[in-house]
């Protein structure tokens, strides 16, 4: 026995002071090819295409064709963003055009698989809007088809080049925090704007349409370590929109854990945080919204607070296409390759299945978006 009082510091009641140190310089900004400037065709002139085209215009990418089933939509987008481009409603003609090397497919998921397949068979590199596919088997088939035709297939997971997420990912990839132990994401915001829109028809809106960015982020830092998912969803008190606006899930990692919390009915005081712990350090990002985030990297050396540049919109879209073009130019797989994106979809599909059934779901056991 001893009369010594316990050191209360061991109970995490106080924290040690950390010195402010210079932030490591990491390549987190949207990539841009050195000399490769191919003719690109954008297919699908719906709402999200405006973000694509605005980003490509800023980056100086060559959009040569804009294709849409509704020719008037293609013309409208062409006139606003790339007046020199050709507007057409003939997709077959786009694929037969030898000058077109890259196809950016922004249509709805149900139409996407056939369009991607046709483009790959035509020898075109493809950037697919997310979610890439609604069936993992179909996704694996498209990945094999890209390999057979010696072309690249990437996914527009534009959140990968949001400045805060990109910096944290690159810090993990550089080994600055050692081996990843945990990743915890909590996003509190007001999503009630969906009332009266087509988004109200999506039962698993939060996991399917919004959280896919953070499932993808988790996959980008945890790789293939995810083992199982337990998720839940609920309607918030007082919410008017049809789908549940509260959703959360726990992810068991090999030698670690992760959590994702989405409070989409937060009308006041929005807050977004991401925390990553590793064996040699940690990363924290915090801000009132996804456009205003401050990142802190803490290691034995001290506390670093990088001064980040850029915004998710539209740097994220510029980054997704830029990474594909760089990969083509350099003869390597893109960071946002479709094969890697399947890991993100495994997490999303498992979370939706778990939230619907109330049971723990093994990652990769759910092969398609639950009906």
Buried (B, 14 or more C-beta within 10 A) or exposed (E): EEEEEEEEEEEEEEEEEBEEBEBBEBEBBBBBBEEBEBBBBBBBBBEBBBBBBBBBBEBEBBBBBBBBBEBEBBBBBBEEBBEEBBBBBEBEBBBEBEEBBBBBBBBEBEEBBEBBBBBBEBEBBBBBBBBBBBBBEBBBBBBEBBEEBEBBBBBBBBBBBBBBBBBBBBBBEEEBBBEBBBBBBBBBBEBBEBEEEEBBEBBBBBBBBBBBBBBBBBBBBBBEBBBBBBBBBEEBEEBEBBBBBBBBBBBBBEEBEBBBBBBBBBEEEBBBBBBBBBEEBBBBBBBEEBBEBEBBBBBEBEBBBBEBEBBBBBBBBBBBBBBBBBBBBEEEBBBBBBBBBBBBBBBBBBBBBBBBEEEBBBBBEBBBBBE
